[in-house]
């Protein structure tokens, strides 16, 4: 039995991330409806528009990654140090 795996395009990854975040916030999001409404390539602009249409506060936040140097919770500290 062979399994084929496709590498998702950035637009497909964007759609998956958007649907995940919408569902996390309690919005019943259907990926096919979002794709139909906003197009096949879901980028930052489409994510912002979609979030705002669902009455969520949506904005772009850029991080340099400096905040990852000091883990805030014991779980992330464990993962960051490689401890079990």
Backbone torsions as a table, in degrees:
resi	resn	phi	psi	omega
1	UNK	NA	128.3	179.7
2	UNK	-108.5	144.3	179.3
3	UNK	-115.7	125.7	177.0
4	UNK	-101.8	131.8	177.1
5	UNK	-117.8	132.0	178.3
6	UNK	-102.0	139.1	174.6
7	UNK	-79.7	121.4	-178.1
8	UNK	-68.7	145.8	175.1
9	UNK	-76.9	163.2	177.7
10	UNK	-56.5	-34.6	178.3
11	UNK	-66.2	-38.4	177.9
12	UNK	-69.6	-39.1	177.1
13	UNK	-64.6	-39.3	178.2
14	UNK	-63.5	-40.5	178.5
15	UNK	-65.1	-44.0	179.8
16	UNK	-62.6	-43.3	179.5
17	UNK	-64.8	-41.7	-179.9
18	UNK	-63.1	-46.4	-179.8
19	UNK	-63.0	-41.3	178.4
20	UNK	-60.5	-46.3	-179.8
21	UNK	-67.1	-39.8	178.5
22	UNK	-63.7	-42.4	179.4
23	UNK	-67.3	-34.9	176.8
24	UNK	-60.6	-34.4	-179.9
25	UNK	-90.0	11.7	174.3
26	UNK	83.9	14.9	179.1
27	UNK	-95.4	125.3	177.3
28	UNK	-75.9	90.2	-174.8
29	UNK	-97.8	132.2	176.3
30	UNK	-106.4	119.1	-177.2
31	UNK	-56.4	-38.1	-178.7
32	UNK	-67.6	-37.8	177.6
33	UNK	-67.0	-40.9	179.0
34	UNK	-65.4	-42.6	178.5
35	UNK	-62.3	-40.6	179.1
36	UNK	-65.7	-40.6	-176.8
37	UNK	-74.7	-40.4	-172.3
38	UNK	-110.3	-1.6	178.0
39	UNK	99.5	174.8	-175.5
40	UNK	-78.0	-30.0	-179.7
41	UNK	-100.3	107.3	-179.1
42	UNK	-96.8	112.2	178.2
43	UNK	-113.9	-164.9	-176.8
44	UNK	-62.9	-44.3	-179.1
45	UNK	-60.9	-43.5	179.0
46	UNK	-66.6	-37.2	177.6
47	UNK	-63.0	-42.3	179.4
48	UNK	-64.2	-46.2	179.8
49	UNK	-62.3	-43.6	-179.3
50	UNK	-64.6	-45.1	178.6
51	UNK	-59.7	-41.9	179.9
52	UNK	-68.6	-34.2	176.9
53	UNK	-65.7	-28.2	176.5
54	UNK	-90.3	15.2	176.1
55	UNK	63.8	32.7	175.0
56	UNK	-101.2	152.4	174.5
57	UNK	-81.5	110.5	-176.2
58	UNK	-117.7	131.6	176.5
59	UNK	-152.3	164.8	178.3
60	UNK	-94.2	133.3	177.8
61	UNK	-128.4	121.5	179.2
62	UNK	-102.4	135.6	-179.6
63	UNK	-126.0	145.0	177.7
64	UNK	-90.7	-7.9	-179.1
65	UNK	90.0	-0.7	-180.0
66	UNK	-64.2	-26.4	-178.9
67	UNK	-70.1	-12.2	-178.8
68	UNK	-83.0	-6.7	-177.4
69	UNK	-71.9	-33.6	-179.5
70	UNK	-116.0	100.5	179.4
71	UNK	-62.4	140.7	-175.6
72	UNK	-92.0	-31.1	-177.0
73	UNK	-116.5	157.8	178.5
74	UNK	-58.6	-35.8	-179.2
75	UNK	-66.0	-45.7	-179.8
76	UNK	-71.1	-30.4	177.2
77	UNK	-64.9	-39.9	179.2
78	UNK	-64.5	-44.1	-179.0
79	UNK	-69.4	-37.1	-177.1
80	UNK	-69.7	-33.0	-178.0
81	UNK	-91.4	-12.3	-179.5
82	UNK	82.5	8.1	178.1
83	UNK	-73.6	158.0	178.0
84	UNK	-109.9	NA	NA
